[in-house]
Amino acid sequence: MHEDLGKVLNKGFGTWKRNLGIAVPFIFNMLLSMLVMVMAVIILSFLVIAPSISKISDPSSLSPEEAMALIMPLFNDSIGIVVVFGLLTILVLTFIQSYFTAGAVGMAKAASESGHTTLSDMFHYGNKNVISLLLAKIMVFLISLAGIVFIVPGALVTNDFGTLMSNPENAVITSVMLLFGFLLWILYAIIVALVLSPLEFCLVVDSLDPISGLKRGYSFFMENKLDVLLLFIVMISISVLNNLLSEVMSSIEAVGAVWAFISFILSIAVIQPLITVWWTRLYMSRSEKELYDISELLEYP
């Protein structure tokens, strides 16, 4: 069932209104991610900071500045542990995000097909697609990381510190080269994010492996450039608007803290689920997947 973008947004909004439970995966993701980060800080403290402090004979007799001066060299000796532990923590967080993202897309798929969904859909699609989505996210990260080549020329010139000091004009040119390289990297990352924005929806809806998901996401973008671009702009605009409102409200003491909480809830419980439904419906519509009829939805008790 092919729908134009206006119908996708309208019917997707209706689907979201009748299935507010699609917010549950995002809430679970937030709670579990916070728990993992807290545990990571505690474990890292026991692995690195506690042994460092134990090497100081009388910590209570030292001022904070003296304690830090003694601890930092000991902490630097454990930098390898910190890096490995940090990478493992990021991997766990990405796994959690992949699981609940797959679950949310699965719920959006079920709701788009029949007009309603349940938490069992979240567990079904999460279990089924978490590994594929995790690997796909890693591949997208590596593709984005490849943009580091844009800053290589400026970085190579910067290494020749003696030449830069002898000629200030070269320092200015090098700074411009680095800045331009960073801007190109940012632009490249944005293009990658845009082109592969349908990836997770293609992968979960069609239960694809990571490579097939990347290929399908790219081909879907090429076949629907305008609609993908417009929905990408809608998604970014909503996020920017929410951030701007937060900035304005934070300047008002009476409502700043309250609005920060409201904005956080809106992002987790409204914005992310709604955007997920829109992307899922767009992909299913353009892929000629079965979609509910609006008259059937209205009759659903």
Buried (B, 14 or more C-beta within 10 A) or exposed (E): EEBEBEBBBEBBBBBBEBBEBBBBBBBBBBEBBEEBEEEBEEEBEEEBBEEBBEEBEEEEEBEEEEBEEBBEEBBEEBEEEBEEBEEEBEEBBBBBBBBBBBBBBBBBBBBBBBBBBEEEBBBBBBEBBBBBBBBBBBBBEEBBEEBEEBBEBBEEBBEEEEEBEEEEEBBEBBBEBBEBBBEBBEEBBEEBBBBBBBBBBBBBBBBBBBEBBBBBBBEBBEEBEEBBEBBBEBBEEBBEEBEEBBEEBBEEEEEEEEBEEBBEEBBBBBBBBBBBBBBBBBBBBBBEBEBBEBEEBEEEE
